[in-house]
Amino acid sequence: MRALTETLDVVLERDPSVCSRAEALLHPTVIAVLGHRVAHRLYRRGRRTAALAVAAVARLLSGGIEIHPGARIGRRFFVDHGCGVVIGSATVIGDDVTVFHQVTVGAMGTGGHPRLGDRVVVGANATVTGPITVGDDVHIGANALVCVDVRAGATVFAPRARVRPRVEASTRRTDGAELDGRAAWAARSGSPTDAGGLRAVGDRVEHRRGADRTAVVVVGGGIAGLALGVSLGLAGRPVTVIERAPRVRAGGAGLVLYPNGVAALDAVSPRLGAAVRAAGHVPAPGEARPLVTPAGEVLSADPVGSLRDRFGTPQVCVLRSALQDALLAEAECVGVELHRGQAAVGYADHGDHVTVALADGETLGGSVLVGADGVNSRVRRALLDDGAPTYRGYTSVRGRSPAPAPFPHGVTVAGQGIDVFCAPVGGGEVYWTAKITAQPGAWPAKDPDTARADLLDLVAGWHPALVGMIADTAPGLVVTDIHDRDPVADWSVNRVTLAGDAAHPMSPAMGQGASMALEDAVVLAAHLLDTPDPVTALTDYCARRAPRTAQVVLGSRRKGGVDEQADGARGDRAAHEFTTEGDALAGLFGWRPEAPVRQGGMS
């Protein structure tokens, strides 16, 4: 009876439209809270079915307030206009908490649930998610996404809405001439006409928007770009990431993060590191990946399960889409401004800031520009004008399949004109990649079904489990020619720099592409945060990264060839070319950031 009286008084106190306890009896809060009290008691006594039934009735009668019976709700809880409220199973909510309509308080995937302190207010359409703690007296604004701890007394704001101007067929320069922004990428900044035209557009739009000249603008929302955004966002720096693709493609491509890459991931965000470990496969102690002949004869085994003991961090095999999803979720949590489905078509370095033109006519401004747009980087083309990357003589075909029974921990195979590597990515699946000697463009021109059929022809006669793995490939086969570039000593010019494959594309032979991108993000963020002058920060970043990445590019090139002979001894040697065993790679796998990323300079 006390609980009923207290809940009725709360409704009378917080809803001015309710004039009496009789009216309050019909308020959605009263129905939802009293229903939850009954359901929670049943749930704690082990009567789960009855508890869920009571919760379902309460949800129906309250107009859509869904409180899981396992949630712990404090006293004087109030829901204002409560349609669409969802509270998860292990959520803990303190006393005198108010939530508005369309609020979600619950877990992020399979992770833990949030804990809300006393007197918290959660605005309409806000989401509070993950194993976080929201302190006492916190106010969470409407539409906010909260997935990090919030200190007591803080106020959380959602990003404000952005208004984009209507897009015309072309962008008009201030001198009356027409400028097609797409042409700006092909033009060198030394061309007075094109550079001036792009700069004029940037100044005009920037004045209209009042762009934040302290922001870091990143072109490319892949591994390097998003990791950099998270690193800076966690330190409170404004970051804008522009990504051409509208969504992450759920294809079959996977990757391996070796201990240095996992250390970089943890340096970006420990929570991100934990999420990627959970999304992929971490080898158990003693786990080994066999090196075999096409017939399945085991030549040796790579002790990948020992890497954690040797270097402090493990190897993690993960689908690229899962890594990308984790990076995106973390970027959104820390307030990175994401422009998905947007193409950058040009930039201008104004000396004290940069502007970037988008295909829809909008222009963004910032302190520095980072090109993280991949092996065929358009930012690099405009910045360095050093030609196209070099084809290395082979194609990569990549897919995802159920794990072959004889090789649950993955396998490496060296055949005639083709090498195959596969690794587990969790959930009983492996990702595999086949390196095939071919003329440039031959395999990428095939549709996925044709590519798989031709690959099966190449491995006919191999061990049945290996053939079956390729035959059972899930939709989403990925085919790319392999390119790299000769290393350069410096890829920064004034306020513009590069990261990841845009700076140092490499063959996949050593499995270091993603790890180098993550290392870049950590080092670049540290220099931007610790160095007041952005130009100096970018120069120092290149000086730190160029020697290390050059070694990896050239090492990957040396190990990246595919055996074209049927001779067994030659095939055995190819199969042994890359292994994590021994001390040869200690300098590579043992990388650690020199200091934690912290808040600092940059103007």
VEXMARLUM-204204 format. One record per residue (C-alpha): residue number from 1; residue in three letters; x, y, z negated. Coordinates in steps of 0.5 Angstrom, whole numbers, plus 2048, in hexadecimal, padded with zeros to 3 digits. Layout:
BEGIN
NUM|ALA|X|Y|Z
...
***
This chain:
BEGIN
1|MET|800|800|800
2|ARG|806|805|7FE
3|ALA|809|804|805
4|LEU|802|805|809
5|THR|801|80C|804
6|GLU|808|80E|806
7|THR|807|80D|80D
8|LEU|801|810|80E
9|ASP|804|816|80A
10|VAL|80A|816|80F
11|VAL|805|817|815
12|LEU|801|81D|811
13|GLU|808|820|810
14|ARG|80B|820|817
15|ASP|805|820|81C
16|PRO|801|826|81B
17|SER|7FB|823|81F
18|VAL|7F9|81E|81A
19|CYS|7F5|821|815
20|SER|7F3|81C|810
21|ARG|7F6|815|80E
22|ALA|7F0|812|811
23|GLU|7F2|815|818
24|ALA|7F9|813|816
25|LEU|7F7|80B|815
26|LEU|7F6|80B|81D
27|HIS|7FD|80E|81E
28|PRO|802|80A|822
29|THR|807|80B|81D
30|VAL|803|808|818
31|ILE|801|802|81C
32|ALA|808|801|81E
33|VAL|80B|801|818
34|LEU|806|7FD|814
35|GLY|806|7F8|819
36|HIS|80E|7F8|819
37|ARG|80E|7F7|811
38|VAL|80A|7F1|812
39|ALA|80E|7EE|818
40|HIS|814|7EF|814
41|ARG|812|7EB|80E
42|LEU|810|7E5|812
43|TYR|817|7E6|816
44|ARG|81B|7E6|810
45|ARG|817|7E0|80D
46|GLY|819|7DC|814
47|ARG|812|7DC|817
48|ARG|815|7DF|81D
49|THR|80F|7DD|822
50|ALA|80A|7E1|81D
51|ALA|80E|7E7|81C
52|LEU|80F|7E8|824
53|ALA|807|7E7|824
54|VAL|806|7EC|81F
55|ALA|80B|7F1|823
56|ALA|807|7F0|829
57|VAL|800|7F2|827
58|ALA|803|7F8|823
59|ARG|807|7FA|82A
60|LEU|800|7F9|82D
61|LEU|7FC|7FD|828
62|SER|801|803|827
63|GLY|801|804|82F
64|GLY|808|801|830
65|ILE|80D|802|82A
66|GLU|811|7FC|82A
67|ILE|815|7FA|824
68|HIS|818|7F3|824
69|PRO|816|7F0|81D
70|GLY|81E|7EF|81C
71|ALA|81F|7F7|81B
72|ARG|820|7FA|815
73|ILE|81C|800|814
74|GLY|81D|805|80E
75|ARG|817|809|80B
76|ARG|813|80F|80E
77|PHE|815|80D|815
78|PHE|811|811|81A
79|VAL|80F|810|821
80|ASP|80D|817|825
81|HIS|809|815|82B
82|GLY|80B|80E|82B
83|CYS|80A|80B|831
84|GLY|810|807|834
85|VAL|814|807|82E
86|VAL|819|800|82D
87|ILE|81D|7FE|827
88|GLY|821|7F8|828
89|SER|822|7F2|823
90|ALA|828|7F4|81F
91|THR|827|7FB|81F
92|VAL|827|7FF|818
93|ILE|824|805|817
94|GLY|824|80A|811
95|ASP|81F|80E|80D
96|ASP|81B|814|810
97|VAL|81D|812|817
98|THR|819|815|81D
99|VAL|819|813|824
100|PHE|815|815|82A
101|HIS|812|812|830
102|GLN|816|80D|835
103|VAL|81C|80C|830
104|THR|820|806|830
105|VAL|824|804|82A
106|GLY|827|7FD|82B
107|ALA|82D|7F9|82E
108|MET|831|7FA|834
109|GLY|831|7F4|837
110|THR|833|7EE|832
111|GLY|837|7F3|82E
112|GLY|835|7F5|827
113|HIS|82F|7FA|825
114|PRO|82F|801|822
115|ARG|82F|804|81B
116|LEU|82B|80A|81A
117|GLY|82C|80E|814
118|ASP|827|812|810
119|ARG|823|818|813
120|VAL|825|817|81A
121|VAL|821|81A|81F
122|VAL|821|816|826
123|GLY|81E|81A|82C
124|ALA|81A|818|832
125|ASN|81D|813|837
126|ALA|823|812|833
127|THR|827|80C|832
128|VAL|82B|80A|82C
129|THR|82F|803|82E
130|GLY|834|7FF|82C
131|PRO|838|7FD|825
132|ILE|838|804|823
133|THR|837|809|81D
134|VAL|833|80F|81D
135|GLY|834|813|817
136|ASP|82F|816|812
137|ASP|82B|81D|815
138|VAL|82D|81C|81C
139|HIS|829|81F|822
140|ILE|829|81B|828
141|GLY|826|81F|82E
142|ALA|821|81D|833
143|ASN|824|819|839
144|ALA|82B|818|835
145|LEU|82E|811|836
146|VAL|832|80F|82F
147|CYS|837|80A|82F
148|VAL|83D|80C|82B
149|ASP|83D|80E|823
150|VAL|83A|814|821
151|ARG|83C|818|81B
152|ALA|837|81A|816
153|GLY|834|821|817
154|ALA|836|821|81F
155|THR|831|823|825
156|VAL|831|81F|82B
157|PHE|82F|822|831
158|ALA|82E|81F|838
159|PRO|831|821|83E
160|ARG|82D|827|841
161|ALA|82A|826|848
162|ARG|82D|829|84E
163|VAL|82A|82C|854
164|ARG|82D|82B|85B
165|PRO|82C|830|861
166|ARG|828|82D|867
167|VAL|82D|82A|86C
168|GLU|82D|82D|872
169|ALA|830|82A|879
170|SER|837|82E|878
171|THR|83A|832|872
172|ARG|83A|83A|874
173|ARG|841|83D|873
174|THR|841|844|870
175|ASP|843|847|877
176|GLY|83D|844|87A
177|ALA|841|83F|87E
178|GLU|83E|837|87D
179|LEU|843|832|879
180|ASP|842|82B|879
181|GLY|844|829|873
182|ARG|846|822|875
183|ALA|84B|824|87A
184|ALA|84F|827|874
185|TRP|852|820|871
186|ALA|855|820|878
187|ALA|858|827|878
188|ARG|85E|828|874
189|SER|85E|82D|86F
190|GLY|863|831|873
191|SER|85E|833|878
192|PRO|85C|83A|877
193|THR|855|839|87A
194|ASP|853|833|877
195|ALA|856|834|870
196|GLY|853|83B|870
197|GLY|84C|838|872
198|LEU|84C|833|86D
199|ARG|84E|838|868
200|ALA|849|83D|86A
201|VAL|844|838|869
202|GLY|847|836|862
203|ASP|847|83D|85F
204|ARG|840|83F|862
205|VAL|83C|838|85F
206|GLU|841|839|858
207|HIS|83F|840|857
208|ARG|837|83D|857
209|ARG|838|837|853
210|GLY|83D|83A|84E
211|ALA|842|834|84E
212|ASP|846|832|848
213|ARG|84D|833|84A
214|THR|850|82F|845
215|ALA|84C|829|847
216|VAL|850|823|84B
217|VAL|84D|821|851
218|VAL|84E|81A|853
219|VAL|84D|817|85A
220|GLY|84B|810|85A
221|GLY|847|80C|855
222|GLY|84B|806|855
223|ILE|850|803|84F
224|ALA|855|809|84F
225|GLY|850|80E|850
226|LEU|84B|80C|84A
227|ALA|850|80A|846
228|LEU|853|811|846
229|GLY|84D|814|845
230|VAL|84B|810|83F
231|SER|852|811|83C
232|LEU|851|819|83D
233|GLY|84A|818|83B
234|LEU|84C|815|834
235|ALA|850|81B|833
236|GLY|84B|820|834
237|ARG|84D|822|83B
238|PRO|848|824|840
239|VAL|849|81F|846
240|THR|845|81E|84D
241|VAL|846|818|851
242|ILE|843|817|858
243|GLU|842|811|85B
244|ARG|83F|80F|862
245|ALA|83C|809|861
246|PRO|835|809|85D
247|ARG|836|803|859
248|VAL|83B|7FE|857
249|ARG|83A|7F8|85C
250|ALA|839|7F1|859
251|GLY|83E|7EE|85D
252|GLY|842|7E8|85C
253|ALA|849|7EB|85B
254|GLY|84D|7EA|855
255|LEU|853|7EC|852
256|VAL|858|7EB|84D
257|LEU|85A|7F0|847
258|TYR|861|7ED|845
259|PRO|863|7EF|83E
260|ASN|866|7F6|840
261|GLY|85F|7F8|843
262|VAL|85B|7F5|83D
263|ALA|860|7FA|839
264|ALA|85E|800|83D
265|LEU|857|7FE|83D
266|ASP|857|7FE|835
267|ALA|85B|805|835
268|VAL|855|808|839
269|SER|850|805|834
270|PRO|850|7FF|82F
271|ARG|849|7FE|830
272|LEU|84A|7FE|838
273|GLY|84F|7F9|837
274|ALA|84B|7F5|833
275|ALA|845|7F5|838
276|VAL|849|7F3|83E
277|ARG|84C|7ED|83A
278|ALA|845|7EB|838
279|ALA|843|7EC|83F
280|GLY|849|7E7|842
281|HIS|84D|7E2|840
282|VAL|853|7E2|83B
283|PRO|857|7DC|83B
284|ALA|857|7D7|835
285|PRO|85E|7D6|832
286|GLY|861|7D0|836
287|GLU|85D|7D1|83C
288|ALA|861|7D1|843
289|ARG|85F|7D2|84A
290|PRO|862|7CC|84E
291|LEU|866|7CD|855
292|VAL|864|7C8|85A
293|THR|865|7C6|861
294|PRO|85F|7C6|865
295|ALA|85E|7BF|864
296|GLY|85D|7C0|85C
297|GLU|864|7BE|85A
298|VAL|866|7C2|854
299|LEU|86D|7C5|855
300|SER|86D|7C9|84E
301|ALA|869|7CD|84A
302|ASP|869|7D4|848
303|PRO|868|7D5|840
304|VAL|863|7DB|841
305|GLY|860|7D9|83A
306|SER|867|7DB|837
307|LEU|867|7E2|839
308|ARG|863|7E5|833
309|ASP|868|7E2|82E
310|ARG|86E|7E5|832
311|PHE|86C|7EC|834
312|GLY|866|7ED|82F
313|THR|861|7EE|834
314|PRO|85E|7E8|838
315|GLN|85D|7E8|840
316|VAL|855|7E9|841
317|CYS|852|7E6|848
318|VAL|84C|7EA|84A
319|LEU|847|7EC|84F
320|ARG|849|7F3|852
321|SER|841|7F5|852
322|ALA|841|7F3|84A
323|LEU|847|7F7|849
324|GLN|844|7FD|84D
325|ASP|83E|7FC|849
326|ALA|842|7FC|842
327|LEU|845|803|845
328|LEU|83F|806|847
329|ALA|83B|805|841
330|GLU|841|807|83D
331|ALA|842|80E|841
332|GLU|83A|80F|840
333|CYS|83B|80E|839
334|VAL|841|813|838
335|GLY|83D|819|83D
336|VAL|841|818|843
337|GLU|83D|81B|849
338|LEU|83C|816|84E
339|HIS|83A|818|855
340|ARG|838|811|858
341|GLY|836|811|860
342|GLN|83A|817|861
343|ALA|840|818|866
344|ALA|845|81D|865
345|VAL|847|820|86C
346|GLY|84D|825|86A
347|TYR|850|829|864
348|ALA|854|82F|863
349|ASP|85A|831|85E
350|HIS|859|838|85C
351|GLY|85F|839|858
352|ASP|85B|839|851
353|HIS|856|834|853
354|VAL|853|82F|858
355|THR|84D|82F|85C
356|VAL|84A|828|85F
357|ALA|845|829|864
358|LEU|83F|823|865
359|ALA|83B|821|86B
360|ASP|835|824|868
361|GLY|838|82B|868
362|GLU|839|82B|861
363|THR|840|82D|85E
364|LEU|843|82B|858
365|GLY|849|82F|854
366|GLY|84E|82D|84F
367|SER|855|82D|84C
368|VAL|858|828|850
369|LEU|856|823|856
370|VAL|857|81B|855
371|GLY|857|817|85B
372|ALA|855|810|859
373|ASP|852|80E|860
374|GLY|855|808|861
375|VAL|85A|805|866
376|ASN|857|809|86C
377|SER|857|80F|868
378|ARG|854|816|86B
379|VAL|857|81A|866
380|ARG|85E|817|867
381|ARG|85D|818|86F
382|ALA|85C|820|86D
383|LEU|861|820|868
384|LEU|867|81C|86B
385|ASP|866|81B|872
386|ASP|86A|815|872
387|GLY|866|810|877
388|ALA|862|80A|876
389|PRO|864|804|871
390|THR|868|7FE|874
391|TYR|864|7F8|876
392|ARG|868|7F2|872
393|GLY|867|7EC|877
394|TYR|861|7E9|873
395|THR|85A|7EA|871
396|SER|856|7E8|86B
397|VAL|850|7E5|86A
398|ARG|84D|7E5|863
399|GLY|847|7E1|860
400|ARG|843|7DF|85A
401|SER|841|7D7|859
402|PRO|840|7D2|853
403|ALA|846|7D0|850
404|PRO|849|7CA|854
405|ALA|849|7C4|84F
406|PRO|850|7C2|84F
407|PHE|853|7C9|84F
408|PRO|84F|7CD|849
409|HIS|854|7D1|847
410|GLY|855|7D3|84F
411|VAL|85B|7D1|854
412|THR|860|7D4|859
413|VAL|861|7D0|85F
414|ALA|866|7D2|865
415|GLY|864|7CF|86C
416|GLN|866|7D0|873
417|GLY|864|7D7|875
418|ILE|860|7D8|86F
419|ASP|861|7D8|867
420|VAL|85B|7D8|862
421|PHE|85A|7DA|85B
422|CYS|854|7D9|856
423|ALA|853|7DB|84F
424|PRO|84D|7DB|84A
425|VAL|849|7E1|849
426|GLY|844|7DE|844
427|GLY|83D|7DB|844
428|GLY|840|7D4|848
429|GLU|842|7D8|84E
430|VAL|849|7DA|851
431|TYR|84B|7DF|856
432|TRP|850|7DD|85C
433|THR|854|7E1|861
434|ALA|857|7DE|867
435|LYS|85D|7E1|86A
436|ILE|85D|7E0|872
437|THR|862|7E2|877
438|ALA|85E|7E5|87D
439|GLN|85E|7EB|882
440|PRO|85C|7F2|87F
441|GLY|854|7F2|87F
442|ALA|853|7EB|881
443|TRP|850|7E9|87B
444|PRO|84C|7EF|878
445|ALA|848|7EF|87F
446|LYS|845|7E9|87D
447|ASP|83E|7E8|879
448|PRO|83F|7E5|872
449|ASP|83C|7DE|875
450|THR|840|7DE|87B
451|ALA|846|7E0|876
452|ARG|844|7DA|871
453|ALA|844|7D5|877
454|ASP|84A|7D7|87A
455|LEU|84E|7D6|873
456|LEU|84B|7CF|872
457|ASP|84E|7CD|879
458|LEU|854|7D0|876
459|VAL|854|7CC|870
460|ALA|851|7C5|873
461|GLY|855|7BF|870
462|TRP|856|7C3|86A
463|HIS|854|7C0|863
464|PRO|84D|7BF|863
465|ALA|84C|7C4|85D
466|LEU|850|7C9|860
467|VAL|84B|7C9|866
468|GLY|845|7C8|862
469|MET|847|7CF|85F
470|ILE|847|7D3|865
471|ALA|841|7CF|868
472|ASP|83D|7D1|861
473|THR|83F|7D8|862
474|ALA|839|7DD|85F
475|PRO|837|7E3|864
476|GLY|83C|7E9|864
477|LEU|842|7E6|867
478|VAL|847|7EC|868
479|VAL|84C|7EC|86E
480|THR|852|7F1|86E
481|ASP|858|7F2|872
482|ILE|85E|7F3|86D
483|HIS|862|7FA|86E
484|ASP|867|7FD|869
485|ARG|86B|803|86A
486|ASP|873|805|869
487|PRO|873|808|862
488|VAL|874|80F|861
489|ALA|878|813|85C
490|ASP|872|818|85B
491|TRP|86B|818|85D
492|SER|869|81F|859
493|VAL|868|826|85D
494|ASN|867|82C|858
495|ARG|860|82A|855
496|VAL|85F|824|859
497|THR|861|81D|858
498|LEU|85F|815|859
499|ALA|85E|80F|855
500|GLY|85D|808|856
501|ASP|85D|805|85D
502|ALA|85D|80C|860
503|ALA|864|80D|85D
504|HIS|867|806|85E
505|PRO|863|801|861
506|MET|866|7FA|861
507|SER|865|7F3|863
508|PRO|862|7EF|85E
509|ALA|867|7EA|85D
510|MET|869|7EC|856
511|GLY|862|7ED|854
512|GLN|864|7F4|852
513|GLY|85F|7F9|856
514|ALA|85A|7FA|850
515|SER|85F|7FA|84B
516|MET|863|7FF|84E
517|ALA|85D|803|84F
518|LEU|85B|803|847
519|GLU|862|805|846
520|ASP|862|80B|84A
521|ALA|85C|80D|847
522|VAL|85F|80C|840
523|VAL|865|810|842
524|LEU|862|816|846
525|ALA|85D|817|840
526|ALA|862|817|83B
527|HIS|866|81D|83F
528|LEU|860|821|841
529|LEU|85E|821|839
530|ASP|865|822|837
531|THR|867|827|83C
532|PRO|864|82E|83C
533|ASP|866|82F|843
534|PRO|863|82B|848
535|VAL|868|82B|84D
536|THR|86D|829|849
537|ALA|869|823|846
538|LEU|868|821|84D
539|THR|86F|821|84F
540|ASP|871|81E|848
541|TYR|86C|818|849
542|CYS|86F|817|850
543|ALA|876|816|84D
544|ARG|874|811|848
545|ARG|870|80D|84D
546|ALA|873|80D|854
547|PRO|879|809|852
548|ARG|875|803|84E
549|THR|870|803|854
550|ALA|875|803|859
551|GLN|878|7FC|856
552|VAL|871|7F9|856
553|VAL|870|7FB|85D
554|LEU|876|7F8|860
555|GLY|876|7F2|85B
556|SER|86F|7F1|85E
557|ARG|871|7F1|865
558|ARG|877|7EC|864
559|LYS|872|7E7|861
560|GLY|86C|7E9|865
561|GLY|86E|7E4|86B
562|VAL|86A|7DE|86D
563|ASP|86E|7D8|86F
564|GLU|86C|7D6|877
565|GLN|870|7D0|877
566|ALA|86D|7C9|875
567|ASP|874|7C7|872
568|GLY|873|7C4|86B
569|ALA|879|7C7|868
570|ARG|877|7CE|86A
571|GLY|870|7CD|868
572|ASP|873|7CB|861
573|ARG|877|7D2|861
574|ALA|871|7D6|863
575|ALA|86D|7D3|85D
576|HIS|872|7D5|858
577|GLU|874|7DC|85A
578|PHE|86F|7DF|855
579|THR|86F|7DD|84E
580|THR|86E|7E0|847
581|GLU|873|7DB|844
582|GLY|87A|7DE|842
583|ASP|87C|7E4|841
584|ALA|87D|7E7|848
585|LEU|876|7EB|847
586|ALA|877|7ED|840
587|GLY|878|7F4|842
588|LEU|872|7F4|846
589|PHE|86D|7F1|841
590|GLY|870|7F4|83B
591|TRP|86E|7FB|83D
592|ARG|86B|800|837
593|PRO|869|807|837
594|GLU|86E|80B|834
595|ALA|869|80F|830
596|PRO|862|80F|82F
597|VAL|85E|813|833
598|ARG|85C|819|82F
599|GLN|859|820|830
600|GLY|85D|825|832
601|GLY|85F|82B|837
602|MET|85D|82C|83E
603|SER|85A|832|841
***
